[in-house]
Amino acid sequence: MKCPDGKTVLITGGAQGIGRVGAELFAGNWADVVMADINDVPGRETASASGARFCHCNVSRSDQVRTVFESIPSLNVIYNNASISWSGHDSRITDIAEEDRDRIIAVNLKSVFLFCKYGIPRLMKRGGRVINTASSSGVIEIPRCNAYTAAKGATVQLTKSMAAEYGRYGIRVNCIALAEIMTFMMRQSNPENSTSDEERFLKQYNPQRRYGTPEEIAKIALFLASDESSYLNGAITINGDLSHQDKNI
């Protein structure tokens, strides 16, 4: 699968994890890849290794988001990848600190709002794609991470709303709802020495009995950005997870 040359894709949170792999894959298929991330050192390393361009950006700051767009002459795809799952800070709604809740919502949801608010007017001129990142926790019951689930659930519904609103302008909006993808952030969110618990979880909920990889998610994003998904709009892909289905499978 190869996307047309001469296009520009903007990836938020592209310095590490799924974003880094996505930047590397897109850079091999597109003429211009721009990463927006607050982490300067890994961001520049990824840019150097992949041929992408790095822009320092706090994705929850309106002024910094606007500066990123001002530096991009043209735009075809917005990939809202930036996310945090803040282990030790997210919790039940009655236990989570307000400032922790605000940060989780800002990175996971406000960033999507900002990049769409200032990016979609650019796409309306000639069409384009928006790819949002949610989570299976945005559509199923997950305890003790109420801020994260709220943000991801809102991203799911925002995707559907934007797909209905902007399809008339040739803009397709789809969402990747991540399940068990093995990244550093995933490892941080699980207790140490939890191998047996993980194995039971995967056996009970995941039909493939394994974690997914960032490479697999990057390929889904590439598909959603390509012309091969030209009639896909408002779709929520829940990857590798059966938590919302029959738990006896």
N, C-alpha and C positions, 0 to 999 in steps of 0.2 A: 504494500500500500504506500503510495507516494502522493503527497499533496502538491498542488501547483506551485511552481517557483514564483518568486516575486511577491510573496505575501509577508505580512508582519503579524506575529503572534506575541501577545503580552502575557507573561506568566507571573502571577503573584506568589511569593514564597518559593522562588525558584532556586534558592541557594543550597538547599539540603533535601534529603529524603525523596519523596515522590516528585517534588518540584524539580529537583536537580536532574533526575532521570528523564523527566518530561522535557526539560530544556535541552538536554543532550539529544533526545530523539527528534524533537522538532527542529533543532538546528541542522540535523542531517537531511531534513526535508523541506525547509523553508529558507528563504533568502535572509530573513532578519528575525531574530528572536530577542526579545527584551525581557529581562527579569527584574521584578520589583521586590526588594527584600530589605529587611532592616539589618541583616547579618552581613557585614561588609567583607570579612575575610573569606568565608566559604563562598559568598556571592561572586567575588572576583576570581576565586579559584575555578568555580564552575564556568564562568564566562570565558576564562582563558582556555580551559580544556575543551569547551564545546563550540566556541566561536560565537556565542551569544553576547549580548550587551547587558551590563549590569547597571541598575539604577538604585541607589540607596533610597529606601522609602519605608516609613512607618505606614503600613497599609490602612491604619485606622485614623490617619491624619489627613483631613481634606486638603490642606495646603500642599502637602507632599505628594498626594495622589495627582493633584492638578499639575504639579511640576513634571511628573513623569509623562503625562499626556502631552504637555507642551514640548517635550523632547522627541516625540515620535511624529515624523512627517505623515505617515499613513498607518492605517490599522485595519486588520481583517478579523482577528480572533482575540477575545479576552478569555483567559483561562484563570478563573478565580480559584487558585489552589491553596492559598495561605490558610493555615489552620493551627490551632493549638488545643491539645488535650492536657490540661494542667493538673497532673497528678499531685495529690496532697492539698489542693486548693479548691477544686470543684467538689461538690458534695450534695447533700440534701438541701432543699431550698431553705430550711430552717437553720441550717448550720453554716452555709457558705457566707463568707464576708462580702459585703457590698462591693468593695473595690476589686475583689477577685472576680466576682460575677461580671462587673463592668469590663474588665480586661478580656475575659473569655468571649463575651458578646461582641466586643469591639473588633477583635481579630477575626473571629469566625463569621460574623454577620455584617457588622458595619462596613468591613472592607468590601464585601460583595456589593453592598449598596453604593459605596463611593465609586468603585471602579465601573459599575454599570451606569451610575448617574452621569459621570463625566466621559465615559467611553462610548456608550450607546449612541449619543448624538453623532459621533464620528462614523459609526457603523451605518447609521440611517442614510448616509449619502449614497452608499452603493451596496448595502447588505453586508452580512458577516455572521459570525458565530460567537455565542457566549457559552462557556462551559463552567458550570459551578461545581463546587465540591461540598457534598453533604456527608452523611454517614448513615449506616443502617440504624443507628440510635436516633435518627431523626424521624423514623417511621415505626419503630418498635419500642417496647418498654425496656429501659436500661436504668437501673438504680444508681444513686450516689454520684451522678454527674448531671445535675439538673440544668446548669447553665449551658453546658455543651449540647445537651439534647435539645434545649430550647432554641439555640442558635441554628443547629442543623435542621430541626423541624421547620423553622422559619425559612431556611434556604430552600428546602424542598418546595414549599408553597410559593415562595417568591419566584422560583424557576418556572412553575406552571403559569403564574400570573404574567410574567414577562413574555413567555412564549406566546400567550394569547394576545398580548398587547402589541408586540413588535414583529410578529410574523408577517404582517402586511407590508413591512418595510424590507422584507428579504432577510430578516435576522432570525436565526434559529437559536433557541436557548434550551440547553439540556443539562442534566445534572448527573454526576457520578457519586453515588451514595456508597462510600467505602465501608467494608466490613473488616475482616481480620487481615490487614496488610502489614507485613513485618518490616517495620522501620524502627529507628531509634526512639521515636515518640511512642510507638506501640509498646516497646520494651519498657520504657519509663512508666507507662500507665499500668503495668502489671507488677505484682509483688515479686521480689527476688525469690529464687528457688521455687517457682510455681509451675515447673514443667508438667507435673502430673495433672494439675488443675487445667492447664492449657490443653493437654491432650484430651481430657474428658470434655472440655468445652467444644473443641473442634469435632470430636466424634459425635457429640449430641446435636450440634447446630450446623455444621458445615458439610455439605454433601461430598466435597473433595477431600475432607479430612486433613487439610493443611492450610497454612497461611498463604495469602496471596503475596505477590512481589510488586515493588514499585514499577518494574518493567511492564508488568501486565496492565497496570493502571495507565501508564503512559501510552500504551498502544490503544486503549479505549479512548483516551483523550484525542489521540491522533485521528482515530476513526471519526469521532464526533466533529472534528475540525475539517475533515476532508469532504469532498463531493460525494463520496460513497455513502454518506449518511444524509443525503440531500432532502429526504422526506421525513426525517426524524426531528420532531420539535416537541418540547415539553416533556421529554422522556426522563424518567428517574431510574437509573440502572443501579440495582442493589447487588453488589458483587460478592459471590461466594458464600452468601449467608442465608440460612433458613430459620433464623431466630423467630421470625414472624409466622412460621408455618408449623407443620407437624413435628413436634420435638421427638417423636419416636422413630423418625426415618433413619 
